[in-house]
Amino acid sequence: MSIINIETSYQLNELLTKPYVLLKFSAEWCLPCKRIQPFFERLSKENEHICFGHIDVDDVRDVCDTYIVNAMPTLILLKNGEEISRTEGGNETKLHEMIKLCEKC
């Protein structure tokens, strides 16, 4: 599955109808965001039961405010629209652990 670039609250609401959604909040100028991107892309291809979404914090400020994003990248895993896990920074191990949560549910 490909990563969906979310540019509006409406797009996000559509995505949140899926059982599992992993959101990555990042910015074009953020070096840790760029470093984690290839790993995020690989995970999106390996885990088709999860919808992957990308939100540029400079473009979709209202969504960032809703999810209280204070650092980048911020990765949030949602199950049925409810947050079940969150991590900040480009830590591949933590991101992999988030994916494993979906396997246990």
C-alpha positions as a printed Julia matrix, in Angstrom:
105×3 Matrix{Float64}:
   0.0    0.0    0.0
   1.25   3.48  -0.72
   1.55   6.34   1.72
  -1.32   8.82   1.54
  -0.34  12.48   1.68
  -2.93  14.19   3.84
  -3.55  17.8    2.9
  -6.94  18.43   4.54
  -8.91  17.41   7.61
 -11.43  15.8    5.25
  -8.75  13.48   3.82
  -7.71  12.52   7.33
 -11.29  11.74   8.33
 -11.61   9.47   5.29
  -8.43   7.65   6.25
  -9.57   7.22   9.84
 -12.42   5.0    8.66
  -9.8    2.25   8.28
  -9.12  -0.07  11.26
  -5.41   0.76  11.57
  -3.78   4.04  10.58
  -0.19   5.11  11.12
   0.34   8.85  10.74
   3.73  10.47  10.27
   3.91  14.2   11.01
   7.0   15.75   9.47
   8.39  18.73   7.59
  10.4   19.12   4.42
  13.25  20.8    6.32
  13.43  18.16   9.1
  16.53  15.94   8.83
  15.28  13.15  11.19
  12.06  13.08   9.13
  14.06  12.5    5.96
  16.13   9.76   7.61
  13.06   7.77   8.74
  11.22   8.14   5.4
  12.76   5.1    3.6
  11.97   2.87   6.59
   8.42   4.27   6.76
   7.98   3.56   3.04
   9.25  -0.01   3.43
   6.88  -0.66   6.33
   3.95   0.67   4.29
   4.67  -1.94   1.6
   5.16  -4.78   4.1
   2.05  -4.07   6.2
  -0.93  -3.76   3.91
  -3.36  -4.12   6.82
  -2.27  -0.66   8.03
  -3.01   2.61   6.23
   0.0    4.92   6.24
  -0.51   8.65   6.12
   1.92  11.55   5.89
   1.14  15.04   7.16
   3.43  18.01   6.48
   3.23  20.14   9.63
   3.76  23.32   7.64
   0.8   22.61   5.35
  -1.89  21.13   7.62
  -1.58  23.04  10.88
  -5.11  22.31  12.14
  -4.5   18.55  12.07
  -1.18  19.03  13.88
  -2.95  21.05  16.55
  -5.63  18.38  16.94
  -3.0   15.71  17.6
  -0.76  18.02  19.67
   2.36  17.54  17.57
   5.32  19.2   19.27
   8.3   17.37  17.73
   9.23  15.89  14.4
   8.82  13.38  13.23
   5.86  12.36  15.36
   4.34   8.98  14.54
   0.88   8.11  15.82
  -0.8    4.73  15.51
  -4.6    4.72  15.6
  -6.98   1.8   15.93
 -10.56   2.57  14.9
  -9.74   6.28  15.11
  -8.33   6.12  18.66
  -4.65   6.71  19.41
  -2.99   3.56  20.77
   0.67   4.5   20.42
   2.9    7.51  19.75
   6.6    8.1   19.29
   8.65  11.18  18.53
  11.91  11.22  16.61
  13.2    8.97  13.91
  13.64   5.78  15.93
  13.21   2.73  13.67
  12.98   0.32  16.62
  10.08   2.22  18.17
   8.33   2.44  14.83
   8.72  -1.31  14.34
   7.28  -1.89  17.84
   4.25   0.19  16.88
   3.67  -2.03  13.86
   3.81  -5.12  16.09
   0.94  -3.69  18.15
  -1.31  -4.19  15.14
  -0.38  -7.86  14.98
  -1.44  -8.39  18.61
  -4.89  -6.81  18.23
